Amino acid sequence: MDTEKKCVICGREAVFYSEYLKQDLCKKHFERMLIKRVRSNMNSYKIKNQNFKLGSENKCGKEFLKFIVRDMESENGKVLHSYTLEDFAISVMGFFLFHNPSDKKIDDSGKFSPLFNISENEIISFFRLKKVNLKAVKRSKKEEAVLSFLRDIEERRPGGMISLVKAGINLGII
Ligand SMILES: [Zn+2]
């Protein structure tokens, strides 16, 4: 019996289960889905057709952004921050738990974080499929504690981190 998971779009062998879409995807469609999400984040904030300078806030995020805007990288471009879903989820949680105002905003006086709904797990998988080994980001003890709590929630309720970030956007926290 064929128990191999198949891509919902093309029927080829699936290599990634997207918690975001709740779908199995092959390499090609997983990559497309991820890049499309970043482009659509940029479009919805009307950020396109310009040069970009990439921030080094998050190593995984920066590698992924480099891949997406490599032809538009410039020292005097608009700043794209490399914060990921995890960074924003930690910030929103910090606001709820410790009443810490967030030190990062998605759209911050001309600077923009296009990866706010892209997880490090997705980015690492993206590069692993290209045979590039990317390591997870190292964080402070406090941040790691919040993140492990968030990953627990995510395991029980896939998409929980994205919902939290969306709530943070709606409440103006990030
Ligand atoms: Zn496919």
Residues whose N, C-alpha, C, O or C-beta is under 5 A from the ligand:
A	BS01	ZN	C7 I9 C10 G11 C26 H29
